[in-house]
Amino acid sequence: MPNRLSSLKPLGLCSVQPYLAKDIQLADLIEWTINQIGRADISISTFSTSEEFLRRMHRMKKEGKVLHCELICDLRAARKTIALRQFMQSTFESVYLCQNHSKVVLLSSGDNKAAIVTSQNQTRGDRYEAGIITTDSFTFARLKEGLEECRANSILINEFHV
């Protein structure tokens, strides 16, 4: 994992941790979180995703670190998303499309919950990205409500026709 993750404190010691860096990748942060809270159910929202990110999620799921996962992507990025449809469906139980620009990851493992809010799409870049990881229960609950609203206003990727 990148050196920048080593600057983050364990989740049990710090309930809200902001970062602004160009060497923290979202998939690394997700795995770092799972290693602390345990095998998790994951909900992810993004504007755009990549094959590299999907491969990392697929690997974590195959290793048993990810139990159930869903993905919410933007309709505007749907043409790119559709090209990855089969790979997405082999990794995520559900893939939704809606008007979405949020980049949120909710991880839940029993009573352990964490939320990541980031500026980063699920693509690898060398740009500075900002984010916050938190175990705050109020923040987690509000973000979960928002993702539930996204799902309610979305279509499943299987229903989308280019």
N, C-alpha and C positions, 0 to 999 in steps of 0.2 A: 504494500500500500504506500501511497505517496507520503513523504516526510511531513507534509502539512497536517495530516490527520493526527500525527503524534502530538501536535500542539493543542488538540482538543482534550478536555478533561473527561474522565469517565462520566457517563450519564447520571450515575448515582450521586456524584459529587456536585454537579452543576446542572440545574434544570433548564436553563436557557443559555445557549451558546451561539453567538453570531460568528460569522466568518466572512472575509472578503479576500479571495485568493484566486490565483489562476492555475493552481496545481491540485485542487480538490475536485475529483470527478464524482458525480452523483452515485454511480454504481459502487464506488469505494465507500462512500458515506453510508449507503444502505447496508452494505455488508458489515461495516464497522458497528453499526447500530444493532444489527441482528446478533452479532457476536456478543453483545452485552445483554440484550433483553431475551434472547432465545429465539427458537424457530417462530416465524411470524406469518400472520395474514397481512397482506399488503394491498393498499389502494394507491394508485399513482395517477396523477393528472399531469399532462404536458401539452405543449403546443406541437412539438415535433419529437420523433424518436429516431433511433438509428439501429442498424444491425448490430453494431458493437454492444450497445446497451442491452439489446434483446438477448444477445449471447450470454452476457453476464447474468442476467435474470434467469435465463434458462439453466445455466450451470448451478446457480444457487438453489433453484427449485429441484433440480436433479439430485443435488447433495442433501436435500431435505431441510435446508435452511428456510425456504419459503414454502409455506403450506398451501395457501390459497392467494391468488393475486388477480387483480383487475386493473385495467388501464383505461383511462379516459383521455382521448386525443381531440384535437381541433378538427372541425370540418374543413377549414381552409387548407390544412396540410394533408387532407385525405388522399390526394393522388399519390403522394409519397408513402403514406401509411398503407394504402391498399397494396402497394408493391411488396410490403412486408407481411401481408395478411396471414399467410400460412405459418410463418415463423411466430408471429404474435399469438395465433391460436394454439400453437403447441406449447406456449409458455404461460399465457394468461387464460383463466377460465372465461373471462368476459372482456371484450374490447368495445368501448363505447365511443361514438363520435358526437360532438356537440360544439357549440360556440364556446371554445375554451382557450384561454391563454395562461391559465394558472399552471404553476409548477409546484405541486404538493405531493408529498409521500407520507402516508399514514401507515405505521407499523404497529401491530397489536399481537402481543404474546401473553395471553391470560390477563393478569392485572397490569402487566408492563406494556406501556404505550409510549410511542414517540412520534413526533411529527417533524418533517423536514419541509421548510418553505425555502425555495431557491429561485434565483433568476435564471438558472441553467436549464436549457432544454436537455433532452437525453442524447446529446451529441458530445463528442470530444472536441474540445477547443483549447486554445491557448489564451483566451481572454479572461479578464478578471470577472468572477462571478461572486455574488453575495448570497448569503443564506443564513438561516437560523435553524438549529435543531433544538427541540424542546421536549421535555417530558411533562410539561404542564397540562393537567387534565382538562382545564377549561378551554385552552387553546386547541387541544386535540378534538374535543367535542364540537367546538364551533366549526373547525375545518371539516370534520366528518359530516356535519349538517350540510355544509356547502357542497361537498362531493355527492351527497345524496340528492341534492337539488340538480346538480349537473347530470347525474344518471337519469333522473326523472324527465329531463329535457333533452335526452339524447336518443340516438338510434344505435342498435348493435351493428358492428362492422359487417355482419352477414347481410344486413338489410340495405347496405349502401351500394348503389350501382353507379359506376362512373359514366 
